[in-house]
Amino acid sequence: MKNRKGFGQIIITAMFVYSAILCHFHASSMLENGNMFEAILFWFFCFTAILGSLRFKIANFIEENFFKKKKNK
């Protein structure tokens, strides 16, 4: 597994979190204005940004649970 703790990776992760927060607040304002479809769309963007910020944890989970099982067989 690669070392994934460079300064650039930390900045990118922080930007994913920041964009998720912005999408959430924009979706909330869209919902108050009555644009339900656009609010749901921005919450979907928020969710994908959160997944992007957790990309290394997701990769570790997949590597530990799926690839090690194949090696043991």
Order of alpha helices (4+ residues) and beta strands (2+ residues): alpha-alpha-alpha-alpha
